[in-house]
Amino acid sequence: MYTVTWNNDASPKAMTEVGDEYCAREGDWGHTKAGFTAQIKCPKQAGTRTRKCSDTSKGEGKWEKEVSGCVEKNLYDVLESAKISDIGLGELSLNAAIVFERFKNVTKTSTLAGYANINTSVTVLTTMSEKLSNSYLTNQTAIDGFLHSSSHLLNKSLESSWKKTPPENQSSSTAERYMLSVEELIKRADIDKTRMENLEVFACNVSSNCSISVFNNTVSLSDAKNVKTAGFKYLENYLSYDNKSVPNSIVVSTTAENKSAVKISIDFQLTNPRPRNVELHCVFWNDTLGAWSTDGCKWESNHEGRCVCEHLSSFAILMSKEALEVPGLNYITYVALSVSVLSLISNLVIELIVWSDVVKTSTLYLRHIAHMNISLCLLIADLSFLASSDPKTISDLWCRTSVVLKHFCYLAMFFWMFCLSATLLHQAVFLFHKVSKKNYLRFSMVIGYFCPLLIVVITFLTNDGGAEGKYYSKDTCWLVYGGLLEGTIYTFIIPVGAIVFINVFSMLVVIMKLISHHTEIQQKTEISPEKEKAAAKTVMRSVILLTPIFGVTWIFGFAILVLDLTSGPLAYAVHYTFTVANGFQGLFILLTTCFGDRMTREALRKYFNTKAPASSVSESSTTMESKLRN
């Protein structure tokens, strides 16, 4: 790259050969030949302003954006003093004290906005770090000066200046040079404890079990001597990091005299709460790569914000931008729900076909009414889930509508399951007490549909009329989860949890009644091993038949809320189990309530085989109710 300094009055002919491309005069910038960079001295400041004229191959040059190298005069003088601090008169420590005192005053009082000022300030620190590389700094004026000035450079007001792109020929970032030079100065300075606005340093002189806290970040290590730890505010935002993660803690730097075989534990205070299923990465600054690295560092997911590393360096926590996903879970969900939808449709059709043949008593009527409503609610909910499975491709209106449908239908399904379990529990405890169809329908309609409707309406209205981010999440087309007992998801979890608990209790009571009935018979008569096996099969069959229709498999859903995907293989196993068990719930309901019921099977055979005698369908049943009556 060529550089030219010129007179603004120069003409194109004076600057270029005829036919050459050039950039025409623009403001302060005169005619410049393509491929050259023009320079102008900064008025009342040190340094120059530069602007490149690029070759466009279109007969004329193109001005690029101006790069300002203008530096505050006082700051430039400090840098010049730093360069000669070990040359000429005076001891280095005294000269360093003078340089750092001036530097502190400049960074405190001067306007250092702009990349050139930040870069020059860091160069002062880098220069002094090199000058003092063979010294141990005890001069308190010098120590106080470099600590204050280092803190001033991290002021929030200078954030935009730090984030400017460094020159192309600079091998390391300004933030990296700042961190390494300050770290080196702290290591060679006589510091016990000091806290500035943006920089805190703590020293531990014991040889074992050091516990140090900087800006509420606790560092613990053993078998290390003369440990010094520094915390840097905002520096994490200026050091480079990949586009898959973001900084989520301040930078904590730790040094010690003996670096070998040192194990360090850092409890970081997270800048932002970690979202569910999002990984944190414990990283250290790799000087060789000029980037963050995870080598030798491990995040302990059971302790939020804790990092354990096997070496000393500058540490921080990076947080992934995307949550972890369970491999293949979406495909399993689509297949399972598709099978479930077909099974539920088949279940409803079969119920309509065999209705007149299987509904012979009030007990059977109550049971099949519940079966049909459970299947209908689950069918609508599964269809809504499939229709909103890709939230990015659907409108906000349909996303919100699907959330309302899923919220209502899944709740209604569970309330109808509660009605069914309450009926079976009543029959198990009060064998000879009958419930009329009319009273049961009133009870079931109120519980099965009015209660979930009331929950959905209240939740919808109290969250700004179903506002996005409050009632539902556009990213998932489902209710909002905001943490422990926070978010609209709990208007679903709490009722479902209560109903599942009651249903499990009801199922246990029914099974205990079966066992008790079997024990009474055993005491009166001798039972053969074959009958013992038959009784055990009856209990197992009851569990298998009641589990899907009572929604017991949704217990795994509560385990998903407890187990974060970052906790390891167990969380993944629970996700797979929940998806399979509940995705295929429609199929399980079809197998247990239709094909698992003898009366329904016989009614189907009668329907498809019109030659079969009418008496082939017997009203005696092996269902749960008949077993309880016997």
N, C-alpha and C positions, 0 to 999 in steps of 0.2 A: 504494500500500500504506500502510495506517494503522498507527501504532505506539502502543502503550499501555503505560504503566507504572502498576502498580496495587498496592493493598494486598491481601495474601493473604486477608484476612478479608472482602473484598468479597463481597456476595451476588449471585446472578444478576440480581435485580431492579435492583440498584444499577448493574450493568454494562450491561444491555441493556433494551430495551423489551420489553413483553410480546409473545410470539409470535416474537421474533427468534431466529435460530439462534445458538448459542454452544457453546463447548467447556467441558465441566465440569471442575472442579478435578481436577488429576492431579499428585500429588507436590508439587514446589515451585511448580507452575504453577496459578494461580487461574483463576476463571471468565473467559473471554475471548470477546468477540463475534466471530462468523465474519467473515472478511475482514480481521481485525486481526492484528498480530504483537506478541506479549507480550515484554517485556524484564525481565531480572533482572540486577542488578549482580553481577559476579564476586567471590566472597569472597577476600580477601587478594591479589587480582590486579587489574590494570587491564582495562577493557573490560566487555562485557556478554554474557550468554547470551540468545539469541532463539529464539522458537518460534512458528510461524505456525499460526493457526486457520483452516482452509479451509472454504469454503461447499460443502456436499455436496448441497443442495436436497432433503434428506430430513428436514428438521425439526430437525437437530442438526449442529453443527460437528464437524470432525475435526482432531485434533492432528497436525501433521507432525513430522518429526524435528527434534530440537533442534540448533541451530547455535551452537557455542561461539566467542565472540570474546574469550576470556580470554587475556590476555597477561602474561608474567612482568613483575613490577613493575620490576625492574632494566632489562629490555629496553625497556620503555615509557619509562623515564627517558632512556635513550640516544637514542631517537627524538626526544624533546622537545628534547634538547641539540642534535641534528643540525639541527632546524628553525630554531634561533636561532644556529647557528654563524657566520653571516655578519652577525649583528646585535649591536650593543653593543660591549663591550670586547674587546680582543685581536685579533691578526691571524688571518685565516682559516686559514692553514696550521697555526698553533699550536692553534687551536680544533679543527681537523680531526684533529690528532694526538691530542688529548684524547678526542674522540668515538670514534675508531677504536681507541684503547687500551682504553677502557671496553667497546667493542663486542667486541673480541677476548676480553676476560676473561669477558664474559657468555656468548658463544657457546661458550667452552671449558668453563665450569664449570656453567652453568645447564642445566636440563632444558627444551629447546625443542620438545618434542613437541607436535603439534597444528598445524593449518593457521594459526591466528591468530598463533602465534609465528613461523612461517616467513614469513608475509606481512609481519609487522612488521619482521623482520630485513631482508627484501628492500627494504622501504620506507626503512630506514636507508641502505642502499647507494644506492638511487635518489635519495634526498634529497641525499646528499653528492656524488653524481655531478653533480647539477644545480648545487649550490653551487660546485663546483670546475670548472665548464665553461669558465671563462675563465682558469684558472690552470694552471701546470705544477707538479706536486707533487714537491718535493725532500726534504721532511721524512721521514727514514727511519723514525721512530716511526709516522707516519701510514701510510706504505707497508707497513711490517711489520704494522700493525694490520689494515688492510683485506684484505691477502692471507691472513693467518691466519684471520680471521673468515669470509672467503669460502670458504676450504677447509673450515672447521668445518661450515658449513651444508650441505655436500655429503656429510657422513658417512652411511654406509650405514644407520645406526640411525634416521635421520630420513626414510627412504624413504617410509613410509606417510603422513607429514605432507605431503610434497611432492605426493603424488598425490591429495590431497583436492580436491574440486570447489571452484573459486573462487566468490565471490559473483556473482550474476547481473549486477550493475551494473559489474563490472570488465571493461574492454575487452580487456586483454591478460593472458596467463597469468603467474603468479608466476615460473615458470621463465624466461620470456622477459624479464621485467623484470630478473631477477637477471643473466642473461647480458649484456644490453645495458649495464646499469650497471657491471658489473665490467669489461667490455670497454672502456668509456669511461674508467674510472679507470686501467686499465692503460696505455691510450694516453697519458694525461696524467701518468703517474708516471715518475720516474727509476729505471728498473729495468734491470738487466743480465741477471741470471739468478737464479731462485729456484725452489725446489721444495718444495711442501707435500705433505701426505698426499693431497689430492684436487685440487690445483691446481698446475700448473707453468707458469712464464713464462720465455721466452727472448727476448733482444733481439739483433738483428744490425744494426750501425751502418754496414756497408760499403754502397756504392751498387750493387753488382752481385753476382750469384751467391751469394745467401744460402742456407745450408743449416742448418735448425734442427730439433732433435729434442725433442719433448715426450712423455713417457710412451711412448717407442719409436715415435712417429708422426713421420715425417720430412717436413718442409716445405721445398721448394726453390722459389726464385723469383729472377728477375733484374730489373735496371733498377728497383729499388725502394730507397728510402732510409729508414733508421730503422725497420726492420721489427720488430714485436713479435708473438710468437706465444704463445698460451695454450692449455693443454689442461685440460679439465674432466672429471673422472671422474663417472660416474653421471648427469650432467646430461641426456644423450641420452634417458634414460628418462622425464624429466619434461616435456620439450617435446612438444607435440602432433604426431602423425603419423597418416597414414591407416590404415585397417584392413586394407590389402592388403600392408603391409610392416612390418618391425620394425627398430629401430636395431641396427647391427652394428659400431659403433665409438664411441669417445668423441667429444665435440665439440671441435673444434680451431678457435680463432679467430685470425685474422691481420689486423693493421692496419699501415699504412705512411703516411708523409707524402704521397707521391704515389700516388694510386690509379688514375690513368688508364693504360690500356694495360698492365696488369700481368698476366702469365701465371704462374699458381702451380700447382705439382705437389705433391700430398700422397700419401705412401705410408702408408696407414692400417694399423694392426695390428688385424685383425678380432677382434671379441669372440668370435665363434663361427665355426668353419670353414664355408665356403660349400658347401652341398650341390650335387650335380651338377645342371646345367641350370637353376640358380637365378640370376636376375639380381641384381646389385648396382646401386644407384642413388646416384650422387654428388649430394649436395644441399647447398644453402646456406640460411641462414635469411633469408627475405624479410621485412624489417621492415614493409613495406606490407601484405602479406597476413597476416602473423602466422603463417606456416607454412613448411615446408620447400619448396624449389623446385629444379628441375633446370636452370633456364635458365643457359646459359653454363658448365655443368659437364658433363664427360664421363668415364665410367668406361672405363679401358683394360683390357679383359677379358684381354688377354695378360699383364698384370701384376696379380696378385691384390691388391686393396686400393688400387690407384693411381687417384687422381682428378686430372684436369687441368681447371682453371677459368680463366676470363678476367677475374676480378675478385677483390677481397678481401672477406671476410665471415667468418661462423662456419660451418664445414663439418662434415659427418658423412657416414656411409654408412648407407643404409637397404637392407635385404635383403628381397626379395619373399618372401611366405609360400608361394606356389605356384611349382612348377617350370614352365618353359616347355614348351609342347606344340607338336608339329608339326601344322599344320592339316590336317584330313582324313585323318590317318594311321590312326585307328581304323577308319574306314569302308573304307579300302583293305585293312586287315588282315582285317576280317571277310569281305569279298568274296573276297580272295585265298585265305584258308584254306578257305572254303566250296567254292570251285572245286577247291582242292587235295584236299580230303577226297573229293569225288565222283570226281576223277581217280584217286586212289589205290585207291578201291574198284573202279573200272573196271579198273585195272591188275591188281589181284589176281584179278578174275574172268577176265580175258583170259589171264593166266598159267595158271590152272586149265584153261581151255578148250583151250589149244594145247600144254599140257605134254607130252603123249605124242608130238606131232609135232615139237617143236623140241628136245627133250632127246634127242639122238641120240648125242652123244659126252660124254666126261667133262668136256671144256672147257665145253661148253654147259650141262651139268648144274651145274657150279660157278657159272657166271655167273647162271643163272636162280634158283638157291637164294639167292644174295646179293640179287638184285633183289627177290624176294618178301619177304625179311626186312627189307630197307631200307624197302620200301613199308609193311609192317605196322607197324614201329616209328614211322615218320613219321605214319601214320594215327592211331595211338593218341595220340601227342604232340599233333597238331593238334586232335583232338577234346577233349583235356584243356585245351588253350589256349583254345578257344572256350567251353568250359564254365565257365572261370574268368576270362573277359574283363572281368567287372564285379565286382571284389573286394568292393565295398560291399554287394552283395546276396546274398552267399553266406556260409555259416557258416565258422567257423575250421577245423572238421574237414575240410570239403570243400576249403577253400583249401590246407590242408597236404597232403591227399591228392593234389590236382592237381599240386602242386609236386613231390612224390615221383615221380608218373607222368611228368611232363614231364622231370624230371631224368634218370630212368632211360631213358626211350624215346628222347630226343634223343641221349643218350650211346650207347645201343645202336645207333641208326641210324649214327652216325659210326664205331663200331667195325666194323660190317658193311661200311661203305664202305671201311674199311681192309682188311678181308679181301678184298674185290673188287679193290682196287688192288694188293694183294700178289700176288693170283693173276695179274693181267694183267702185272705187273712180272716175275713168275717166267717166264711164257710168252714175254715179250719177250727176256729175257736167256738163258734156257735153253729153246731151241726144241724140243729133242727129249727133254726130261725130263718125264715124266708124273707127275701126282699122283693117287692113288687117291681115289675118292669117300669112302671110309670115313675116311681120314686128314684129308681136307679138312673133313668134317663135324665131326670132333673138334676140329680147330684152330679152325674158325669158331664153334662153340658156346661154346668157352671164351673166345675173344676177343670174340665178338659179344654174349654175355649175361652171362658170369660176371664179366668185368672191370668193366663198368658197374655191375653189381649190387654188387660189392665197394666201389666208390667211393661209391655212394649210401648203403649201409649204414654205412660208416665215418663219412661226413660227418654222417649223421643222428644217430648215437649220440654222436659227440663234440661235438655242439652241443645238449646238454641234451635229448636225445631228440626232436630236431626242434622246439625251442622257437621261438616267434614272436619275431622280432627277431634271432635268432641263426642258425637254419637257413633261415628264409624270412621274407619281408616280407608282412604282411597287406595293405598298400596296393597291392602289385603281384601278389601270389600267385606270386612267383618267388623265386629265391635272393637272399640279402642281398649288396648291394654296399657295402663300407665304405671305399672308396678304393683306392689303389694297393696291390695284393697283399693286400688285406684283405677278408674276407667269403667266404661259401660259394660265391659266383659263380665263384671261381677253380677250384673243383673241377670245374667245367664248362668254363671257358675254356681252362685249360691242356691237358687231354686233347684237346679239339676242335682247339686250335691246333696241337698236335703232329701230329694225324691229317691235318689240312688241308695242313700242310707236306709230309708224306710223300706224300699223294695228288697234290699238285701236282708233286712230284718224279717220281712214277710216271708221270704223264701226260706230262711232258716227255721221259722216257726212251722211252715208247711212240712219241711223235711223232718223236723223233730217229731211232728205228729205222726208221720209215716213210721218213723223208727219206734215211737212209743206204741203204736198200734201193733207193729210186728212183735215187740217185746211181750205184750199182753198175750198174744196168741202162743208165743213160745213157752210162756209159763204154764199154759193150760195143756198144751200138747207137745209131743216131741216133734221137732222139725228136722227133716232130712237135710243133708248138705246141699242137695239140689235146690230146695226151697230157700236155704240161706243165701245161695248165689242169686236166686230170683229176687229176693228182697233187696240185696245190694244193688242189683241192676235197676230196680225200681227207683231207688234213691238217686242213682247216677242219672237215670233218665229224667227224673224231675229237675235235677240241676241243669242238665243240657237243654231241656225244654223251656225252663224259666229264665235262664241267663239272657238270651237275646231279647225276649219280649219284655223283660224288666229293665233293659238297658244297663245291666251290670258291667258290661265291657267298657262303659264310659269311665270307669274308675281309672283306666290308663290315661284318660285326658287330664285328670288331676295330677297324675305323676308327671305329665309333660310340663305342667305349670311349675312344678317344683324343680325338675331337672333341666338345667340349661345345657344346650348342645356342647358348650365348652367343657362340661364335666366329664366327657369321655364316652366310651362305647355303650355304657348302660343307657345313656340318654338316647342314643341312636336306636338301640334295641326297643326301647319303650315307644319311640315314634313309629317304628315299623309295626309293632304289635297293635298300637292304637289304630293305625290306618287300616290294617287288614281286618281287625276285629269289628270296627265300626263302619268301614267302607262296604264290607260284605254283610252288613246287618240285615239288609232287605232279603238277601239270599238265606240267611240263617232263620229269619222269621218265616219264610216260605217253607223251609225244610221242617221246622219244628211245629208250626201251627197248622199246616196243611198236610204235608206228607207224613208228618210224625203223629198225626191223629187218626186213629182207626176209623172213626165214624166218617171223617172227611174222605178218606181213601175209599171206603165202601160206597159213599155217595157218588164219588167220581166214577167208580166202576159201574154203578147203576146207570149213570148218565150216558157213558160211552157204550154200554152194553144193554140196549133196550130189551133184550131177550131175558135178561136176568130177572128172577122173581122179585116181587116187591118186598117180600119178607127178608131178602138178603141183607137189607140194611137194618141192623139191630140197634135198638135204642140203648142196649147195655154198652157202656163205654169203658175204656181203660184210661180215660182221662184222669186228671188230678182230682176232680170233684167226686167221681165215682169211687176212687180209691179211699178218699177221706170218708165217704158215707159207709163203706164196708168196714 
